[in-house]
Structures are given as C-alpha cells and as structure tokens.
C-alpha cells in the first residue's frame, strides 16, 4: 500500500480528534481488497507515519463504514456480526429507502467516535480503470451532517476527504 499525502490525513484525524471537524472518507472500491487496504492504512501505515513524523494522534485510527446489507446473503450472517463490531453500518441498497440505515449512518457521522468511510460508487465492479456511476449518498450525507450540526449549534466543519487506494 503506497501512501501519498499521509501527513494531511493524519492532520485531518488530529482536527477530528480535537473536535474541530467531522469528516467522511470517500474511497474507490472497485475491488474486494479495497476495504482491507483501508484497514491496513488506518491501523498500520498512518500510526507508523505519525510516529515517524512526531505527529500526535490518538490511537486507534479507525473509521465507521457503510456496507451493503446484501453482503451477508452471499458471505453469511457471521459477516454482519463481524462488521457490526468493527463499526460497520448496514445499508440496504436498491429501490426502497433504508431509513434505519441512513439514520444510523447520519448519527455516526455527526456523533461517532471515529469518522465514517463510504464508497461513492456503491459497489465493486472488478475494473480499477473504470469508474462506475457515483451514488449521490456521499454528498447528501455531508449536507445532512452540516444541517444536523447547525441545528445542534455545534461549530464543527464537515469535510469530505477523497482517499485513493492503489496497491500492486
């Protein structure tokens, strides 16, 4: 996993941990390995980089994340159990609006101990070179969080941080 601008992401975490911002990491997810790379980035690479650079950050670096509830159909119920304990928020993608999933994601974006990670494409396509159509959820979540913070009279800014994952 190659990290570019890792110091900026560490600084973003510092601002989050200081209560100045709320942020969402939007990352491409064309391959099934991408979430594992995000986990490695947050749990290993960034803490090591922060230590090397003398940047103070509270560990663990982690994130809540949105996943498609349908994954448990092909992978089994154990995956839902595991994801829920790792900070995952199941969302039912499709024709009907998953109000409970959206409410949970919205609450964690505003109040969670960690930032939130979402793949704007909504699903893997197996083609890193092809960008699928982007779902509108990431931008909408940013607007909702800003509205919710304003209603609660909280001063945090809302950031959407693009994360590019490239591995060989």
N, C-alpha and C positions, 0 to 999 in steps of 0.2 A: 504494500500500500504506500503510495507516494503522496506526501502531504505538501501542498503549496499554500502559503499564507496561513499556516497553522497558528502563528502568533496572533493573527487577527481573530481567529476563532477562540483562542484562549482568552483574549481581551473581551470578547463578547460574553463568554462564560463569566468572567470577572464582573462585568457590569450587571449580568443577570443575578449573580450571587449577592451583589451589593444592593439589589432591589431597584435598580435604575431602569431596567428594560425587561420585557417579556419577549422571547423570540422563538420562532419556528424555523427549523432546518428543513428546507425543501431539497430533496435529493433525487437524482435519477435512479430508477430501479428497473432497468431493462432485463437484468439477470437475477437469478435466485440467490447468488452470492452477495449481492449488494448490502443487504441488512447486516450480514456478518462482517463485512468491511467497515460499516458504520460502527458496529460494536467494537471492533478492533481499534478503530480510530479514536473513539472516546475512552475506551478502557486502558489502552496501552500507549498509543502513539502520542496523544496530546498530554497525558500526565508526564511522560518522559521528556517531551519537548518543553513543557512548563518548568520542570526541574532543571533542565539544562540551561534554560534562559533566565532562571531565577525569578520566574513569574509565579506569584502566589495564587493558588486556586484551591478551592475546597474539593476534596475527593469524596465520593466518586464522581467523575464526569459521566453523566448518563443522560438519557432523554426518555420521555414518554414517546410512544409512537402509535400511529394508526395502522391497523391491518384489516384486510378483508375477512369478514366473518366466515366466508365460504372456504377459507383455507382449511378449517377444521374438518370439512367434508372429505377432502382427499387425504389429509395428513392424520386425522384422528383427533379425538377430544383432548388428548394429552397436550396438543399444541396450544389450544385455548387456555388450558390450565397454566402452561408454562408462560405464554405471552402475558396473561393477566398478572402474573407475579413479577414479570420483567418490566411492567409499566405500559403494556400494550392496551390499546383501546379498539375493540372490535367495531367495525362499521359494515353494515350490510349495503354493498354497492348494488345498484340496479334501478329498477323502475320506481320503487316506493322510497319515501324519505325515512331514514332511520333516525327518528327524533331522539331516542335514548342514547344512541352512539354519538350523535352530534352534540347533545347536551353534555355528555361526559368529556368529549374532546374539548369543547368550549370551556368547561370548568377547569380542566387541567392546564389549558393554555393560559388562563388568567391566574390560577391559584396553585398550580403544580410546583413541586419542589424542584423539578427539572424542566428544561424547555421541551418542546414537542417536535417530533420529526414526522414528515409526511412526504410521500412520493406523489408529486403532482400528476404524473401520468396515470396513476391509479392501478396499474397492473404491469406485470412483466410482459415483454414481447420477444425476448430472446435475441434481439438485434441491437447491440450497443450503438450502431451507427444510424439507427432510425429512431427518431423521437416520435412517440405516439402522441395523439391528441391530449392536451392538458385538461385535466378536470378543473372546474372553477373553485374547488373547495379550499385550496391554499389561500388564495386572495380573500375569499369570503371569511375564512377563519381569522385572518388578520383584521378585517373590518369589524367583525364581531368582538374580538378581543379589545380593540380600541374603544368601541362603544361601551362594552362592559366596564372597562377601567374608568371611562369618563363618568358613567352612572354611579360607580362606587367612589368617585372623587379620589382616584389614585393617580399618582403622577407618572407612572412608568410609560415609556415609549414602547411601541410594538415594532419589532423588526422581523422581516422575512429574510433569512440568510440562505443563499443558494450554496449547496455543497455538491461538488463534483467528485465522483468516485471513479478512479481509474486504477485498475490492477492488471498485472501481467501474469 
